[in-house]
Amino acid sequence: MLSFSDLKKNLKKDITSLTPVKVALLADSASQFINTAIRGYGVELGLKLELYEADYNQIEQQVYDPTSELYAFAPSYIVIIQSTEHLLHSFYKEDNRAGFANEVIAKTADLYTTLSQRLKTQVIINTYVEINDQVFGSYAAKTKTSFLYQLRKLNLGLMDLAVENTGLHITDLASLSSFKGYQNTFDTKMYINADMVFGIDFLPAIGQSISQIIASTLGKSKKCLVLDLDNTLWGGVIGDDGMENIMIGSLGMGKAFTQLQLWCRELKNRGIILAVCSKNTLEIAQEPFISHPDMVLKLDDISLFVANWENKVDNIRYIQQVLNIGMDSMVFLDDNPFEREMVKSAIPELTVPSLPDDPADYMLFLRELNLFDTASFTEDDKDRTEQYRQQAQRTSLQNNFANEADYLASLDMHSRVNAVDKFTLPRVAQLTLRSNQFNLRTIRYNDADITEISNSKDHFTLTFNLEDKFGDNGLIAVIILKKTTEDNLFIDTWIMSCRVLKRGMENFTLNNIVQVARDNGFGKIVGEYLPTKKNGIVKDHYQNLGFTQNGDVWELNTDNYINKQTFITGKQ
């Protein structure tokens, strides 16, 4: 974990090239150091956070006054930090203590509703650091009128509130404090003298949590975990010690490696791609996955298994090419400092944590890093391992064809095309939030936005699923079309998963866009490319599809459009 001094030093760096984001900070206590921590950690994640900090304890004034500085600033994110110490004072003044938590939850919900109605913004609130005021001692856990009981009820209620509102996020200070210890969270002298409720050593954890939430909603999230094997996923060297002598299971040091494997499997179930990169003979490296009785991870959990005697830099680049994701969305775990440094030097955008020397400390270290923060989770995420394993099979098949058209025809591809509905809405919103490469305008929408768009008479929506002989890729493309004039239909959003690039999906999608335009009497389709650091792969997209440039936009007449060749057929 970086120190507060490290975060201050980050703010002295040249950050002009980082992604600019407007953030407002409202707090019920002194927040200058929180401001510094958020901005300083943002630099670590490639964010230049332009931060408006409201005056001391002005949360309600800023939110409910439509002429306040908050609304003039028009932030993309609003962070509201409220402290347990101030909450305790309110609790002591409360007569209806059994209903205290519900009252605070209702007030928080009203704050969020007001903000979301007046601004297109994401709101980040905190859970409260847990303390027992010791009025009841241990009995506090058994009486509804105790502060501890109401505090825990409140934190759970805030989490439920966030579940119900996709634009509301939680920075979980309660769990962070539990991890760090309350004595390392709170500084009595700073609180008494300056009303600063968080100690200096706890501030980086706050900055990390809030910055990671912002980054994840901007699509800056990790998608893949690449794993070394020997002394990383199990203890010992499989080629030297043999399968029966590697350390894994519930006894001794084997427990540490089992804990890591359990965590990796949970990440896989959440949608993180698992890959293996090991200097080993393939058959020997795979043997524990197949036959070891204590092995948690199985071959089916691994999307891409690379074990050979080539250098790991080349093997990781191969993994990245097959998965077709950005290096900055990948994490590489290896116990060997030499291998880590070689990979870090060759691929600086790859995240390579410096694992502790003692495997017993692996999980404590990795949990603190919180590398896999996410802003959403859908049922489609659970299928990602199988989808990327199928992608590896397609890559292998393609090597057997000299002609691309023959390869595409052999895939037997079918696509289901539908408007956004209640079943696909979460995945559509997730794609707009996460997709960075094949994203023509990089406009972010949450569930509420997509709901509004799908119900609008001025918009048309299209979702595309793609399946082939290897399996179903799931929902892989989203189109949002907007009426701008009686004759023009504007492509507000064109997003496609990079997993299906070079399979003719672009042509199939455009054929469907033109059909929607024709069916609704539009003679012209207008597209726009807004460049970012990551979407350079689509800078010539409209030109390649036959659009004509007109100033800053691209236009296509539907009257004389001839459907483009594609090896994808529609499917009901």
Secondary structure, DSSP 8 states (H G I E B T S, - for coil): ---HHHHHHHTTS--TTSEEEEEEEEESS--HHHHHHHHHHHHHTTEEEEEEE--TT-HHHHHH-TTSHHHHH--SEEEEE--HHHHHHHHHH-S-GGGHHHHHHHHHHHHHHHHHHH---EEEEE-------SSSGGGGGG-TTSHHHHHHHHHHHHHHHHHH-TTEEEE-HHHHHHHH-HHHH--HHHHHHH---S-TTTHHHHHHHHHHHHHHHTT----EEEE--BTTTBBS-HHHH-GGGSB-SSSTTHHHHHHHHHHHHHHHHHT-EEEEEEES-HHHHHHHHHH-TT----GGG-SEEEEESS-HHHHHHHHHHHHT--GGGEEEE-S-HHHHHHHHHH-TTSB-----SSGGGHHHHHHHHTTT--S---GGGGGHHHHHHHHHHHHHHHTT-S-HHHHHHHT-EEEEEE---TTTHHHHHHHHHH--SSBSS-----HHHHHHHHT-TTEEEEEEEEEETTEEEEEEEEEEEEE-SSSEEEEEEEEE-GGGTTTTHHHHHHHHHHHHHHHTT--EEEE-----SS-GGGTTHHHHTT-EEETTEEEEESTT------SEEE--
